[in-house]
């Protein structure tokens, strides 16, 4: 018995291509504004990262987080 998987791969590719334009890359300005809006002295979220660590980490931490977000 042979299974034809060509159709399955085609569907997956179409779904991936259709989803990409819906999530634009965030601008550096919007990213910086989101960082500025972080509430300090609050409990961390599920990632357990305090807002103080992000804001206090300086340009290096912000740059690495921005790169990570864009790669996702």
C-alpha positions, 0 to 999 in steps of 0.5 A: 500500500502506498500513501501519497503525502504530496498533498499533505506537504502542499497544504502545510506550505500553504498554511505557513505562507498564508500566516506569515504576512499576518504577523509583521516584524515589530519596529524598534520603536514599538519594542522600546515603547512596550519595554517602557510600559512594563510595570515595575515591582510586580510579580513576573509572568510565566517566564519568571523574568522580572520587568526590572531585569529587562529594563535594568539590563540596558541596551544589550539585553534589549537588543538580544530580546528584540533579536529573539522576538524577530526570530520567532 
